[in-house]
Amino acid sequence: MKQISMLNGEPIKSIVKFSLPIMASSLLQYNYTLVDNILVGRYVSTDALAAVGGVGSINSFIIGAALGLTSGFTIPVAQAFGAKNQEKINRYAGSSITVSFLLGLLLVVIAHIISTPLLKLIGTPDEILGLSAAYVNILYFAIPFQMLSNNFTAISRAVGESRKPLLYFIISIFVNFVLDLLFITVFHWSVEGAALATLISHITAAVLTGNYILRHNESVHISKENLKPDIKTAFAQLKLGIPVSLQFTVTSIGSMFLQSAVNSFGTATIAGFTAAGRVENLANIPLSGLSVGTQTFVGQNYGAGNYDRIVKSVRKIFILNILLSLILSGALLSVGMPIVRLFMTEPDEEILFAAHKYLIATAECFSLVAVLFVLRNTLQGLGFTYSNAIAGAGELIGRIAIALIFTPLIGFNAVCYAAPAAWLLADIPLAIIYLKKQKKFKALALAEENKKRAIYPTKTD
């Protein structure tokens, strides 16, 4: 399949074209959770829905940290592609696969050790603690396969191919849906069935995406030698991946504090908060997809030394994301609650009240997350992944402040504005960092232009 080079042509058109399959893939990945939640809520119980939703912050802490590593590992692949350095493409891609799998195995062990203590730490109600533990203890066996499929997909995107992974996620989500129906509605395996279906789906995605990268992608040629552990290469990738992982980890710690505050309001509020959160995640997909496309664009052009192209294009994508966020805010207000009702057969007023409050707060401030996506992914594409950790710290402060200070004073309304507060506190340092880097790139672009003029003077010169 033809790959998209972002080094020439209209930047926004290339980014949007590249991002559309990413959005579709994200939608399919999101359905792993969405289908589980709907089937569990409708065919098991509201308690089961609360149990599955109540582990979201812990999943972000463990699985988010794992996937953050793979996002950082493949940044050098995009930069090497832009620089047309095939040896580096192969070396960094091969190393990322090996390191992802080995770390995935280690994280499986850690996840099973800490999951139940973390559930107790965030105040998971006793009536759903057993269900939550049963769900995650099966789900976490998928971590190595999630890391591999995420890594394979990131390699493909780094070299300009975003469409092929979409096909494989379509297959894996079909597997997930069929197995969910079988395990939950026929075998009545409750939350364990939902987790097992998701595990098998992740294995399917890893096998299919891995086969494509290792055997069929024309821009990546990974040999057995490239797959052998190389300390120097792995260390360089860890330097990029760890800050991204820390951003997920630190943000998730804040989410666990917030989940603890939500848990204090009872099972019905947890269920409403969970359902509304899933709708918010759905609205995030277009913004996130464009930002991943921006990251690939920035990485390739940084490798090629096209600094002026980066600065001008990021300004345009920033405006596009803001406009898109306003449209999505309207969607949250208009169709958010009908989607929430899909999660349960007989929602009570307390569940619907909690979900409605959450959606209103999110819609009012959704442009803040648009800014966050653009700045974070741009800096990540440049290789300045330390900014992810700084932004994560801002999000942590916002969520902890809401959970520990404002929730006791204001109540559930404070919880609803925790995410916007976190986005704002992440946007501020990211904007400062990017503006400093932008100034540097403008100077580099001017120097490059002056150099070209000196070599190829025009008549007016």
Disulfide bonds with the S-S distance in Angstrom:
none
